[in-house]
Amino acid sequence: MPHDEYLFSSKRLGFRLIEDTDFEMLKALDMDPAVRAHFPEGVLTPAQIKERIATNKASFRINGFGDFAAVDIESGQFTGRAGFAAMQGGDIEVGYVFMKRYWGRGLAQESLRALLAWARDNLDVPRILAYAPRQHTASFNVIKKAGMQYLKTDVTRGVECDFYVYPL
């Protein structure tokens, strides 16, 4: 895919809307126990993945945000997904998840910075939140390096998490 066909990009990643044709790549991502280790619900089923694709498409139509496919610009390969979701209480969370073979390359950091820049230009909200289970130190390193500040510790989806905030 040519660089200019992405909705936005970072140095190495292009971000585009997730489509039905991403199903097989999303299965490889969301059915991997290592990738889903820090998600309370664990791996997803094929039916849950199809439902997430439909929900994501609806979120873009209704809210103007959702998850993007993160694609390696050089190779055109799907690397993961990253984007936004509405939270209870009206806040918007930012998140990212990458296929295991792309871990350790700084893509989470790069994608989070690109997502926050996109949010600043496209979302009319006062802040963006990020959170992770308290033991997920790798995520906190990424979140802090992107300039997000500690907000609170709270339980969400049955797990004690640290929350960070990025004012827009």
N, C-alpha and C positions, 0 to 999 in steps of 0.2 A: 504494500500500500504506500503510495507516495506520501511524503512528509506532510504536505499541505492538506491531505484528506483527513487528518486527525482533528478532533475538536480543539485539542491543545496538546502540548508536548513539553518534555523536559529534554535534557541533553541526549538521553538514550532511549526514552520511552515515548510512545505516542498513545494517546488516550482517545478511545472511541466508544460509542454506545455499545452495550452488550446486545447481541442478536441471538435469535434461535439457533443460528449456525455455530454458535460458540458452545453448544451443549456438550460435545465430546471433550473439549478442553476444560470446561467447568467440571465435568465428571472427574477428570484426572486430578483436578485441583481439590475439589470439595469432598472427594471420596478417599483422599490420602490421610491416614490416621496421623502422620507426622505433621502435616500442614494444619490439621484441625485439632491438634492437641490442646490448645488453649481456648477452644470454643466449648462452652458448657454443653451444647447439644451434640458435640462430636461430629463424626462424618455425616454427610447428607446422603439421602437416597436419591436415585434418579428422579423420582416423582417430586421430591423436595427441590431439586435443582431446576426442574422445568417450572415449578411454581415460582421460584425465585426469579427466573428470567421474566416471566409474565408480570410479576409484582414490580420488578425493576423498570420494565417498559412503562407500566402504568404510573410509577412514581415520576418518571421524566415528563409524562404528559400532564400530570396533575400538579406536581410540585416544582418541576424544573431541575430536579437533581436525582441522583441515584448512583449506582455503581457503573464504572467504566471498565472496559477491557483495557489492560495495560499491555502494550505490544512493543517488542524490541524493534526499534526503528530500522536498525541495520539489517536484521534477518527477517523481519516480518512475523516472528514467532510470538505467540501468546505467552506472556510471562505470569499473568495473574489478573486480579481485579482490584480496583481501588475506587473509593468514592464516598458517598454520603448516604445517611439514612436518618429519617425522622425519629426522634426519641419521645418517650412520654414526657409531657411537660412543655413541649414545643421546641426544645433544643434540637440541633442537628449534630450528629456525630460524623466523624471522618474515620475511615479505616482502610486497610489494605491487607492483601494476602497474596503471596507469591508461591509459585510451584517450587518445590524443594530444590530443584537443580539450579534455581536462580538465587538461592540464599547466599548471604555473605558477599554480595557484590555491590551493596549500597543502594539497591533499587527501592527499598522501603523508604529510606531517607529522601531519595530523589523524588519519589512519587508523592510523598507527604508534602514536601515543599511545593510541588506543582499543583497539588490539590488545594492547598491553602491559598495560593495565588489565584487559582480559578474561582474559589469561593469569594475572595475579596472582590473580584470583578463581576460575579454573576449571581450571588445570593444576597438578598436583602434581610440579613439577620445580624444581630449584634456580636455574635460569637459562634465559634465551632468548638465542639468537645471531642476529646479522644479518651478512650479508657482501655484498660487491659487488666487481667487478673494480677494481683499483687506480686506473684512470683515470676511474671513474664518480663524479666529485666531487659531483654533485647528490645522489646517494644518501647519501654520507657526511655532507653537510650535514643531511639529514633525520634520519639515524641519531643524530648527535651532539646535535641539538636535542631529540630525544626522551629524552635522558639516558643513552644507551648509551655505554659506555667501550671504547676500543681494547683488543683482546685480543692479536691476533697477525696476521702476514702468512703466508699459506700458499697452496698450490696446491690448488684443487678443480675438478673437472670440466675439468682441463687448463688452467686460467686462474689466474694469480696474483691473489689477493684479499686484502683487509683484512677481518678479522673483528672484530666488536664484541659486547659482552656486556651483558646487563641482568639483574642478580640479582633473583630473585623472593622 
